[in-house]
Amino acid sequence: MEIIVKPGRTEWSGLLKRPQIDNSVIVPRVNEILNAVKTEGDEALRRFAKQFDNCEISDLKVTDEEIAEAEKNITPELADAIKKAAENIRKFHSAQEYKGIEVNIASGIKCIQKSVPIQTVGIYIPGGTAPLFSTVLMLAIPAKIAGCPEVVMCTPTNKEGKIAPAILYAAKLCGVTEIFKTGGAQAIGAMAYGTESIPKTEKIFGPGNQYVTVAKQQVSLINTAIDMPAGPSEVMVLADKTANPSFVAADLLSQAEHGADSQSILVTDSEEFAKAVDIEVTQQLTYLSRKNLAEKSVAHSRLIVLSGRDEIIEMANLYAAEHLIVSMDNPWKIADKITSAGSVFIGNYTPESAGDYASGTNHTLPTNGWATAYSGVNLDSFNKKITYQEITREGLEKLAPVIDTMAVTEVLDAHANAVRIRLK
């Protein structure tokens, strides 16, 4: 990996630049796919399955028999692991439950805020080179805790038209309402517009490749809400000499193996430590089953050496990483100064993979710098807040002068009259 020692601040933005997506090619193609799904429905989904996944699909909806068959193909060890991870995720997200507020502003003026679940949510689960059954847990569990009545899931099949058994097992465990065999941008279109088989959803969640990402952004412009803008996965590790080079290298590679467009960055105050990590990365790469993908990611990842902790914190907040690992002396003193990150991992024994799978936090996080303004998926993501107000005649008499003065000043006479007519 490239080692950059004490770059000037004018160089920082260039060093932290993410791999670029060429939207000039992707956006027109995605729009073609979305329009086909909107106009042709199920027929377009079957055609795209044959074109992109090389499989024939007659019935898009997964049957109970297919789910039962998948359960038989899950090892007891995997089933137990999924159940334990689900328990931790459920525990953490249940603690986020919003109780609502009721405030008596003054005598006769009461304001209330309640949380109401989104009625129909769609979750997209990648199923290509790495079927992400863990994402089923991360999305379906909080959706059910929030009380969403319908949880619709779309995921691609293999060439035989089958979905990975672990994905179906996790979906049943988490209470997914309906499962459909379709992937890519076309799946996003199906959940945004609805087809003969797939219901239209009100909000779409989940990660995906560049086409899925662009499709989510496109449908969010006019039709359906999405969880957040997203892009390729990324990690930034903040480390000093108290960290273990082999641990840090493993964390960098755990992101690199996601795909060629993933990015891993180490920021440290020691050139010696950076060199040790570089050696470890080279050695550990040789053992990875996804070595070819990881190598492509490593090619545009880097090791950056800065002058001290203040600069390290400044760079971390500038980058706004999806995953931020703090492996430094007194890590909480660093973490408490982080203002932009999707999820923060504290100390030498908190790998990013813990959050990806089983610690309890959510792994659906903002990428590409969006952590400056967006949160990762949480229980609130599946709710909407509705406010209520109840005012008596006494309360309205108190508010009337304020409303009247403001309405008249804005030249909105009907607003003022709506108050005056009640108090005549």
N, C-alpha and C positions, 0 to 999 in steps of 0.2 A: 504494500500500500504506500501511497505517496505521503511523505512526512514533510510538513511545512513548519518551519521554526520561526516563531515570533513575527508573524506577518503584521504589517501596518494596518490600521483600521480601514484605510481606503481599499484594502484587499479583502476584507471580511465578507462582503456581500457576494463577491465572486466565488470565494471558497465555499460558501454555504448554499450556492445555487443547486437546486434540485435537477435531476435529469428531466429534460424537456419533452413534453408530449406534442407531436405535430398534429394539432387540431385541424389543420387545413385539409388533411386527408380523412381524419376520423369523423369529424362533425358531419360532412355531407353523407358519408356512408351510414352513420347512425340515424340520421334523419330519414334516409330511405327505408331503413329497417322499421323505424317507429311508424312511419306512414303506412307501410305495408300491413303492420299489425293492426293499426287503427281501422283500416278499410277492409282487410280480409279476415281478421280474427284468427281462429284456430288453424285455418288452412295455411296462413303465413307461418305460424309456429311450426307446423309439420314440415313445411318446405325448408325452413331455416335449419331445423334439426338434421335433415338429410344433407343440406349444403355444408353446414359448419361442423356437425358432429358425426356425420356419416352413419346415421341410424334412422330407421323407419319407426315412427311412433303413431300408433292408431288412437289409443286412448291416452289423453294428456294427464288425466287425473290418476294419482296413485291409489290403488285399491287396498282394502284391509288385508287381503291375501298377500299382497306384495310386502306389506309392512310386517306381517307375521313371518313370512319367509326371511326377511332381513334379520329379524330378531334371532332366528335360529343360527344365523351366520356370524353372530357376535360372540366373541370369546367371553367367558366369565370375568376374566381380568379387565377387558375393555369395558364391559357393562358396569363393573364395580367402579372403575375409574370415572366413567361418565356420571354415574350417580353421585359420587363424592364431590366432583367438580360442581354438579348442579346444585347440591346442597349448599356449598359455600357461596355460589353466585346468588342463590335464592336468599340466603341469610343477609348478605350485604345489601342487596337491592330492596329487600323488605324493610330494612332500617331507614330507607329513604322516603318512606310513605309520608305524604303530605296530609296533615290533619285539617287544613282549612283555617280561615281566620274570620272572626266576626268582631267588628269594631263599632261601638256607639260613639260616633263623631261628636254628637251633642244630643240633647234631649229631643227625641223625635226624628233623629237622623241616624240610620243604621246602614253600614256598608259591610258586605260579605264577599269573600272569595272562596270558591270551591274548585276542586280538581275533578275533571270529568274525563274518563278514558276515551281515546280515539276509538271509534266503533269498528273500523276495518283497517288493519295494518298488513302490509306486505313485507315479507323478509326474503332477501335474495341470498342464497348460499352457493358460493363457488364450488364447483365439483370437477374441475379439470385436472391439472397435474397434482393438486393437493386438495382433496375433498375436505372442506372445513366444517366438520361436524361440530367443532367447538363453537362456531359462530351461531349455530342453532341455539345452543344454551344461552349465549350472550344476548340474543334478541328475543327469543320466545319466552324465556323465563320472566324478564321484566314486563313483557307485554301482558302475560297472564296475571302477574301480581298487580299491575295497573288496572286490570279488569277489562281489557280489550275483548269484546265478544268474539270477533273473528280475527284469526291469525293465519294468513294465507302465505304459503311458502312456495317459491320456485327455485329449482335447481336443475342443472343439466344432467344428462345420463351418459353412460359409456356407449360404445359402439353397439352393444347388445340391447340398448334401450333400458338399461337398469341404473338405478341410483345407488350410490355407495351405501351398504347396509348400515354403517355407523350414523350416516345422516338421517336415515329413516328411523332408526332406533332412538336417536336423540329427539327427533321431532315428536314421536309418540310420547316419550317420557315428559316432554315439556308442554304437551297439550296443544300442539299445532292443529288448527282446525281442518285445513285442506292442503294437500301437497300436489304440485304439478311438475311434470317433466319438461322443463324448458329452461334454457339458460341464455346468457349473453344479453345484448341490448334488447333483443326481442322479448325476453322475460320482463324487463323493466317496462316496456311498452304494454305488455299484457296486463300487468298490475296497475298501470296508470290509466289505461283506457277501458279495460275489461274486454273479454272475448266471450264466445258462446260458452266456454268451459270455465274460464277464470274470472272471478269477480273483480270489479274495479275497487281499488283500495284507496284510502285517504292519505296514507303516508307510507313511503317505501324506505326500508332500512337494508343495510348490508354492504359489504365490500365487493370488489370485482376488478376486472381488468380495465384497460383504458376505455374500451367500448362501453362497458357497464357504467363507468364513472361519467362519461359524457352523456349517456342516455339518461341517467338520473338527473344531471344538470339540465338537460333539455326539457324533460317532462315537468320539472319543478318550475319552469318559467310560466307555464300557463295552466297546468292541470292538477298536479299532485305534489304534496309536500315530500321532502326527503330528510333523512336524518342529519346530513351535513355534507359540505363539499369534501371530496377526498381524492387521493391519488395513490401512487405507489407507497408501500410501507417504508418506515424509516426509524432509525434509532440514533441518539447521541449519548455517548458515555462521557461523563466527567470523572476524571481519575487523577490521583496523585500517587506518591510512592507507597502509600498504605494499601493500595489496591493490588490485586493479583493479576499479572499480565495474562495468564492463561484463562482466567475468568472473563476478563475484558474481551479477549480475542473471541471467546465462545459467544459472548453477547453480540459482538459485531457480526459474526457469521450467522447467528440465529435470525437476523434480519436479512442479511445478504441472500440467504437461501430461498427467501420468498419469491424472488424474481430478479431478472436482469436490470429492471429499473428501480429496484430498492436501493436505499442509501444508508450507509453506516459511517458515523463520524466519531472519532475519539478527540476529546479536548483535554489536554493535560498541561502541567507546568514543568514536566521533566522530559527532556529529549531522550535520555537514557531509557525511561519507561516506554516512550513511544516506540523506540527501536525493539525493545523486548516484546511488545505487543505485535509488532510487524512480523517478527520471527514466529511467534505463536500462531498467527493467522495463516501463514504459509504452511506450517506443519499440520494444523487442524483441517485445513482445506482438503488435504489429500484423503481424509477419511469420510467426507460427506457424500451421501448418495446423490445429492443435487449439486455436485461440485461444479458442473458446467455453468449452471445458473448463478451460483454464488461467485464464481470467478468474474463473471461479467459485471456483477454488482460491485465487487471489490475494486474493479478498474476505475470506477468513478466515486469511490469512497476515499476518505483521507484521514490522516492522523495530524492533528494540529497542536503545536506547542505554543503556549502563551506565557506571559510573565508572572501571573499569579492568580489568586482566587477571584479577585474583583473582575479581571478581564474574562475569566472563565464563565462567571455568572452573566456578564454582559453578553457574551457570545451565545450562551444558552438561550437567553431571552430573545435575542435577535433571531435565532434559528426557529424557535417555537416547535420543538420536536414532537412527533407523535408519541414516541417513547423516550423518556429521559432517565438515564441511570446515573445515580450519584454514588460513586465509589471513592470517597475522600474522607480524610480525617474530619470528625464532627460533621457528618453528612447533613444533619438537619439544619445546621447553620447555613449551608448552601441552599438546601431545598426551600427553606423559608423565604428566600429571596428570589425564587423562581416565580415569574408572573405569567409565563406562557409555556404550556406543555400539555399534551393530551393526558399522559399518566406518568407519574414519577416513581421510580424504584430506588429505595434507600438502602445503602450499605452493600457490603461485599457478598452477602448471601441472599440477595433479592434479584434473581435473574428476570429479565423481561418475559421469559417463557412462563413464569409463574402467573403473571397477569394474563397472558394469552390463554391459559387453560383453567387454573384451579384456585387461585388465591381468593377470588370472589369479586374483584373489580371487573369492569367491562373492558373488552379489548377492541371494541368498535370506536375508533378515535379519529380526531381530525388530523389530517396530514398536510403536507405541502405548505406549511406555515399558517394554516387556518386555526391553529391552537391559540393564536393571538386573540381570537374573538369567539371561537366555538368550544363547547364542552364535548366530551365524549358521550356516547349513549349512556343514559341513566334512566331511572324510573320516570322522571319528569318528561323524558322524550316521548313517552307513550300517552301522556295526558295533555289536556288543554285546560287553562285556567279561565273560569267564567266568573265575572263579578256581578253582584246583585246590590241593589240599594232599595231601602224602604223608608219613605218619608211621611210623617204625619202632617196634618195641617199646621200644627205648632212648629214643626221642624221647617216646613216650607216658608213660613212667615219669617223665620230667622235667616234663611238663605236668600229670600226674595230680593233684598237690596243689592246683594252681591251679584246675583244672576242678572238682574235687570240692568245694572250699570255696565257689566261686561258685554251683555248682548247688544245693548244700544250702541256702545262704542264700536262694536264690530259690524254695526248696521244690519243686525239680524233681528228684525222686529218681531218675527213670529216666535223666536225663542223667548223674547221678553214677554210676549202675550200669553204664551203657554203657562207662565207663572201668574201673571196678572189676572187672567180669567178664572183661575182657581180660587183666588183670594178676594174676588168681588163679593 
